[in-house]
Amino acid sequence: MTRTSAPQTVSVPAIHARSWLLVPGSRPDRFDDAANSAADAVIFDLEDGVIPSAKGAARGHVTEFLGSTGTGWVRINNATTADWSIDLAALAGVAGLSGVMLAKTESPEQIDRTAARLPGIPVLALVESARGIEFAFEIASADAVVRLAFGTGDFRRDTNVDANALAYARSRLVVASRAADIAAPIDGPCVTGPADLPSELAVTKSMGMSGKLCMHARDAEAVNHALSPQPDEITWAADIISRLGAAGENVSDGSDLPKLARAHRINHMADVFAGF
């Protein structure tokens, strides 16, 4: 593969990254464009985005890119498959590997086994089944996990539910992440087109999720905007902090404390995303 440009240096930490762009590992022609897109993070896909007969070539493309000057995450195959072990062997020691997303995670043991093969590499746990939701807290508590992500398509296939039932699963992931003291989870992608993205992002944010998977680079900018503090939120936060005091010195009612905490969170995230 001939590199045509240097990749974007992604400075948003993984715990705060809003847009996570999935790129098939079998499409090296898309790698540079993805790296230079507005996405906070890029995930090179070796799992469902690649047909079985192309997985070997995809590994070669991804490791070549990440072994030269590219950086990014890699979605590896689930831990019950032979491809999982082959993926890990190929990625061991690759300089540009930022982390791995473990497909179809269903237990903390799967995380631990993955981390043992890639010491020091962070893991995104992609939860895509009823069993994964049931063990969400245990998965989120695994040492190597930095965030949970929700595989909405496979979850619906596993449970035969419609979109309305996804609220329960999203809530479980949000609560599990908070209980395990890790960053809020990453929501599944919008697969029906740009017209539906704003309403999907409204759901993502209202459920307490702070990131979203993207299938197309065109979606990254909208995701970043929607999942960042909005001007009216920043104004509200400034007013609350001014009125209650940064340390709560003017608080006269305990019900003000959640408002002050939310105001500080908004201010912090505005600082994190300043310039992006």
C-alpha positions in Angstrom: 0.0 0.0 0.0 1.4 3.4 -0.9 0.8 6.1 1.7 -0.4 9.4 0.3 -0.5 11.5 3.4 0.4 11.5 7.0 -2.4 10.5 9.3 -4.2 12.9 11.6 -2.8 13.0 15.1 -5.7 12.1 17.3 -5.4 13.9 20.7 -8.8 13.2 22.2 -8.2 10.6 24.9 -10.0 7.3 24.4 -12.0 7.8 27.6 -13.5 10.9 26.0 -13.5 10.1 22.3 -16.9 10.8 20.7 -16.7 9.4 17.2 -15.3 5.9 16.5 -15.0 5.3 12.8 -15.0 1.7 11.7 -13.0 0.9 8.6 -12.9 -2.5 7.0 -9.3 -3.9 7.2 -9.8 -5.3 3.7 -10.0 -1.7 2.3 -6.5 -0.2 2.6 -7.6 2.4 0.1 -9.7 4.0 2.8 -7.1 4.0 5.6 -5.5 7.4 4.9 -8.9 9.1 4.5 -10.1 7.6 7.7 -6.9 8.7 9.5 -7.4 12.2 8.3 -11.1 12.4 9.0 -12.8 14.3 11.8 -13.2 11.1 13.8 -11.8 11.1 17.3 -10.7 7.5 16.9 -10.4 5.0 14.0 -11.0 1.3 14.4 -9.6 -1.0 11.7 -12.1 -3.9 11.5 -10.9 -7.5 11.2 -14.3 -8.9 12.3 -17.8 -8.5 10.7 -16.6 -5.8 8.2 -14.4 -8.4 6.5 -15.6 -11.6 4.8 -13.9 -14.8 6.1 -11.9 -15.4 2.9 -10.4 -11.9 3.2 -9.4 -11.9 6.8 -5.8 -12.9 6.2 -5.2 -10.2 3.7 -7.0 -7.7 6.0 -4.6 -8.5 8.9 -1.7 -7.8 6.6 -3.1 -4.5 5.4 -3.8 -3.3 9.0 -0.5 -4.4 10.5 1.4 -2.8 7.6 -0.4 0.4 8.1 0.0 0.4 11.9 3.6 -0.8 11.7 4.7 2.2 9.6 3.3 5.6 10.6 -0.3 4.8 11.1 -2.1 4.7 14.4 -5.5 3.4 15.4 -7.6 0.7 17.1 -8.4 -2.7 15.7 -11.6 -4.6 16.1 -10.5 -8.2 16.6 -12.6 -11.4 16.2 -14.4 -12.8 19.2 -12.6 -14.9 21.7 -14.4 -18.1 20.8 -13.0 -18.2 17.3 -9.6 -19.3 15.9 -9.4 -15.9 14.2 -9.1 -14.2 17.7 -5.8 -15.9 18.4 -4.5 -15.2 14.9 -5.5 -11.5 15.2 -3.6 -11.2 18.5 -0.5 -12.9 17.2 -0.5 -10.5 14.2 -0.9 -7.4 16.4 1.6 -8.2 19.1 4.3 -5.6 19.1 2.8 -3.4 16.3 3.9 0.1 17.1 0.9 2.1 16.0 -1.7 -0.1 17.8 -3.7 2.2 20.1 -5.9 -0.5 21.5 -8.3 -3.3 20.5 -12.0 -3.7 20.4 -13.0 -7.2 21.4 -16.0 -8.3 19.4 -19.0 -10.1 21.0 -17.6 -9.8 24.5 -19.6 -12.0 27.0 -17.3 -12.4 30.0 -14.4 -10.7 31.9 -12.3 -13.8 31.3 -12.4 -13.0 27.6 -11.0 -9.6 28.3 -8.3 -11.0 30.6 -7.2 -13.5 28.0 -7.0 -10.8 25.4 -5.0 -8.5 27.6 -2.6 -11.3 28.5 -1.7 -11.6 24.9 -1.3 -7.8 24.4 0.2 -6.5 27.7 -0.4 -2.8 28.3 -2.9 -2.5 25.4 -6.3 -1.1 26.3 -9.5 -2.9 25.4 -12.9 -1.7 24.3 -15.4 -4.4 25.2 -18.1 -4.6 22.4 -21.2 -6.0 24.0 -23.5 -7.5 21.4 -25.7 -10.2 23.1 -28.1 -10.8 26.0 -25.3 -12.7 27.8 -23.0 -9.7 27.4 -25.6 -7.4 28.8 -26.1 -9.7 31.8 -22.4 -9.6 32.6 -21.9 -5.9 31.7 -20.6 -4.9 35.2 -18.1 -7.8 35.4 -16.9 -7.0 31.9 -16.6 -3.3 32.7 -14.6 -4.1 35.8 -11.9 -6.1 34.0 -8.6 -4.3 34.4 -7.8 -3.7 30.7 -11.3 -2.3 29.8 -11.4 1.4 29.2 -14.9 1.6 27.9 -17.9 -0.6 26.8 -19.4 -0.3 23.4 -22.9 -1.4 22.2 -23.2 -3.6 19.2 -26.9 -2.8 18.4 -27.3 -4.9 15.3 -26.0 -8.1 16.7 -27.9 -7.5 19.9 -31.1 -7.2 18.0 -30.3 -10.3 16.1 -29.6 -12.2 19.3 -32.7 -11.0 21.2 -35.2 -10.4 18.3 -36.2 -7.1 19.8 -37.1 -3.9 18.0 -35.4 -0.5 18.5 -37.6 0.5 21.5 -36.2 -2.3 23.6 -32.6 -1.1 23.1 -33.2 1.5 25.9 -32.9 -1.2 28.6 -29.6 -2.5 27.2 -28.2 1.0 26.9 -29.1 1.7 30.5 -27.5 -1.4 31.7 -24.2 -0.5 29.9 -24.4 3.1 31.3 -25.0 1.9 34.9 -22.4 -0.8 34.6 -19.8 1.7 33.4 -20.5 4.1 36.2 -20.5 1.3 38.8 -17.1 0.1 37.5 -15.8 3.7 37.5 -14.9 3.8 33.8 -16.0 6.2 31.1 -19.5 6.2 29.7 -20.1 3.7 26.9 -20.1 4.1 23.1 -23.4 3.6 21.3 -23.9 1.6 18.1 -23.8 3.2 14.7 -26.5 4.8 12.6 -27.0 2.5 9.7 -30.0 4.1 8.1 -28.4 7.2 6.7 -27.6 10.8 7.6 -31.3 11.9 7.9 -31.7 9.7 10.9 -28.4 10.5 12.6 -29.6 13.6 14.6 -32.5 11.7 16.2 -30.2 8.7 17.0 -27.6 11.1 18.6 -30.3 12.6 20.7 -31.1 9.1 22.0 -27.4 8.4 22.6 -26.9 11.5 24.6 -30.2 11.2 26.6 -29.3 7.7 27.6 -26.0 8.9 29.1 -23.7 7.4 26.4 -20.8 9.6 25.4 -19.5 8.1 22.1 -20.9 6.6 18.9 -19.6 4.1 16.4 -19.6 5.4 12.8 -19.8 3.5 9.6 -19.0 6.5 7.4 -16.5 9.3 7.9 -19.2 11.8 6.9 -20.9 11.1 10.2 -17.9 12.0 12.5 -18.3 15.7 12.5 -22.0 15.5 13.4 -21.3 13.0 16.2 -18.5 15.2 17.6 -20.8 18.2 17.7 -23.8 16.5 19.2 -21.8 14.7 21.9 -19.9 17.8 23.0 -21.3 20.4 25.4 -23.6 22.8 23.6 -23.4 26.6 23.9 -26.6 26.7 26.0 -25.2 24.0 28.3 -22.0 25.9 28.8 -23.9 29.1 29.6 -26.0 27.2 32.1 -22.9 25.7 33.7 -21.2 29.1 34.0 -24.4 30.5 35.7 -24.7 27.6 38.1 -21.0 27.8 39.2 -21.2 31.6 39.5 -24.3 31.3 41.7 -23.4 28.4 43.8 -19.6 28.9 43.9 -17.0 26.6 42.4 -16.6 24.7 45.7 -20.2 25.0 46.6 -19.7 27.7 49.1 -23.1 29.3 48.3 -25.1 26.1 48.3 -28.0 26.3 50.7 -30.0 23.2 49.7 -28.7 19.7 49.1 -30.7 19.6 45.9 -28.2 22.1 44.4 -25.3 19.7 44.6 -26.3 17.5 41.6 -26.6 20.7 39.5 -23.2 21.9 40.6 -21.6 18.5 39.8 -23.2 18.5 36.3 -22.0 22.1 35.7 -18.4 21.1 36.5 -18.7 18.0 34.2 -19.9 20.3 31.4 -17.0 22.7 31.9 -14.5 19.8 32.0 -15.8 18.3 28.8 -15.8 21.7 27.1 -12.1 22.0 28.0 -11.3 18.5 26.8 -12.9 19.2 23.4 -11.6 22.8 23.0 -10.0 23.0 19.5 -11.5 19.8 18.2 
